[in-house]
Amino acid sequence: MTQEPVIVLENVSIRLGGRTILEDINMTVNEGEFIVVLGPNGAGKSTLLKLLLGLLKPATGMVRVLGKPSRRGNDAIGYAPQYRALEADLALRARDVVGFGLDGHRWGTGLPGAKRQSIIDKALQEVDALDFADAPVGQLSGGEQQRLLIAQALLTNPRLLLLDEPLANLDISHEQEIVALVARICRARNVAVMLVSHDVNPLLPVADRVIYMAHGHSAIGTPEEVITGPTLTQLYGSPVEVVQALGRVFVVGAEV
């Protein structure tokens, strides 16, 4: 039996304040795929995640997530928002921050304490954060705090994981750790991952496909198919050159 795709977008356009953010977007994402969303600031990367979360409605086209129209509060979607450093004097423990992912949920405070802690501990273990579970969150590194956001997103055992800029403001070492962590979760759980990033290079070893967005349009395919001079020139509407050197990909001539 053929499995239902996790995400299907057909001829989708989004308009906000009279401005077209995305136009005629078409894509299908299957279970267990690792998708990287790329593009310059303002291209609509975070807007795409909001569409899948049911926070925005398309102006045109069809959006289906796990076989149904997108809607708010879908437990089958795990979401980690853009990381913002927490105050150094914040006394909350790491496990408390992860637990916020259960607060306000339909289980609410009625979830038995032992069961609640078991769910939190399982998520902490999956992101290798048990060692600092009781540490004040404000004293953790950026990479450690990012692990907590991912742990939050895993609490409901999602089938789709949306991560908005999880590598932002991390050094190379922590970038590599987070990429390896998310790839491991993707493969072990067979969960579809859609990760927004400005830089594809740390993600090249794990990305199944990329979505590159610019000027309201998009291209989807393998990195080798999409991150090319001709494809990006068409998206940007101006000459773009892609250079490969030292095992990295550089996009030249575009505001990325």
N, C-alpha and C positions, 0 to 999 in steps of 0.2 A: 504494500500500500504506500503510495506517495505521501510524504510528510508535508503538512501545510507550511508554507514559508513563514518565517517569523515576522518579516516586514514586507509589505507590498505598497509601493507608491505608483500611481498611474496618473500622468499628466497633472501633477500637483503644482499649484502656484500659491504663494503667500504674499499678501499685500498688507502693509502696516502703515497707517498714516498717509495713505495715498501713494506710498512708494512700494514698488515691486521688489521684494526681498529674494524670493525664489520663483522661478518660472519654468513650467513644463518639466518638472523633475520626475524621472522614472527610475525605479530600482526595485530589486527583489533581494532580500537577505535571508539566508537559510540558517537552520539550526547549526550551532557550532562554528559559524564563520567569525573571523576577526577582521573587522572593517575599520579602517582609519579614515577620519574625515579631515580634509586639509583645505586650506584657503586663507586668503588675507583677512585682516580685521574687517568686520562688517559684511562678510560674504554670506552670512546666514548659517554658520555652523551650529551655534547654540540654538538658533531659531529652529533648525531641523530637529534637534532633540526635544524642544518644547512641543513641536508638532506631534512627535511620537508619544509624548507624555500626556497628550490631550489638553495641553494648556493653551494651544492655539488651534484654530480651525482653518483649513485651506480655503482660499478664495475659489479655487477650481480643483477638480480632480478627486481621486479616491485615496484614502489612507486606511490601510488595514494592518493591525498589529495582532499577531497570534490569531489570525482568522476573523477578527472583529474590528469595527471602527475604533480608533484610538479614543481613550477616555482617561479622565483624571483618576488617580488613586488605584491604578492597576497593580496588584501585588506581583504579577508575573514580570514586572519591569523593575530592575534595580537601577537607581540613579545616584551618581556622585557628582554634585555641583562643582563649579570651579573652586579650587582651593584658595582659602584666605588664611594667612598665618594667625594663630590664636595668641592672645596676650600672654606674655611670659609669666604674669602673676595669677593667671587663671588657675584656680585650685581644683577644678573638676578632674576626676581621674579619666584615663583613657577609656575604660570600660563604660563610664557614665556617658561619654560622648557617643560611643557606639550604640548604647541603649536608647538614645534619642530616636533612633530609627524605628523603635517599637512604640514610642510615646505618640499618642494621637491616632494610632492605628485602631482598627476595629476591635483588636484584642484589648486595647487600652490598659488601664491599671488592673483589670480583672485577670490578667495572665498570672498564674501562680509564680511566686518569687523564684522558686527553684527551677521551674521550667524556663522562666525568663533568663536567668543567669546561664542556664545550659545553652540556650540559643545564642546568647552574646559570646560565651566562651568558645563555642564552635566557630563563630565568625572570626573572632580574634585569632584563633589557631590557624584558620585558613589563610590569613594574611600575615602569619608569622609575627603576631603582636602580643602573644601571651606574656612574654618576658617583661613588657612594660605596661601591662593591663592596669596596674594600680598606680602608675606614675602620674603626677600632675600633667595634664595634657599641654599646658603652656610651656613646659620645659622640654617637650619633645622636638625632634628635628622636623624639618618640612617633610622629609620622606616618611617618617613615622606617623605624622599627622595625616598624610595622604592615605596611608594604610588604613587608618580608622574610618575615613570616608568610604573606602571600598568595602570595609567590613560592614558598615551601615547598609550599604547597597545590597549586601548578600543575605540580610536577615530573613527575607521572605522567600528564599530559594528561587530567585528569578530565572526566567528562560531567556530574557534579554537584559543585557547590562549596558547602560549608557553612562559614559565617563566624559565629563567636560573638562578638558585641559588638565588631566592628572599629572602631566610632566612639567607644567609651568613652574618656574622659579626653583626647580630642583637642579642640583649639580649632576655631572655626568654619571657618577657612581649611583646616586639615588634614582636617576632616570632608568638606568639599566635594571636596578632592583625592581622598580615598579612595573616595567615592561615585562620582565620575566615572571613576576607575580601574576599579572593579568593574563598573560599567555597560558600559564599553568592552570588558572581557574577556568579559562575558556575551554581548554582541552579536557580537563578532568570532569567538568560539569556538562560539557557539550552545550554550553550556553553561547548564544550569539552576543558578540561584543561590538559596540560602536563607540570608538574612542576619538575624541576631537583633539587635534594637535596642530601646532604651527610647523613642526619639524618632523618629517617622515623618517629621518635617518635612524634614530634609535629603534624605530618600529619595523624597518625593512625586513629583519629576520623572521618576524612573526605575522606580518600582515598578509591575509589572504587576498584582500582587495582594498583599494582606496577609492574614496569619493573626493574628487577635487572640485571645489566650488569657487566661482569668481564671477562677478558682474551679473548675478542672478541666475547663472547657468551652472551645469555640473557635468562631470564625466565620471564614469565608474568602470573599474576594471582592475586588473593586476597592476602593481606599481610600474612594471615594464610597459604596460599598454597605455597608462594614463600620464605618467610623468615623463612626457616627451615634448620636444620643442613644438611640433605641429599641433598637438592636442592643446597644450597650454596657450599657444598663440591664438588658437580659435576661441578659447574661453575668455582670455583677457582682451581680445580684439586688438592686440598690438604684439610686435615681435618679442618672443620669449625663447631663450636658449637654455637647455638643460645640459649641465656639465657633470661628468662623473670623475672623481679623483679621490685617491686615498680611501676608497671604499665608501665614499659618501656621494650624495646627490646634491647638486647646487642648481637652484633656479635663478637665472640671470635675466634681468630686464623687466621683472615684474615686482610689484609692491606686495611682498609676502610677509 
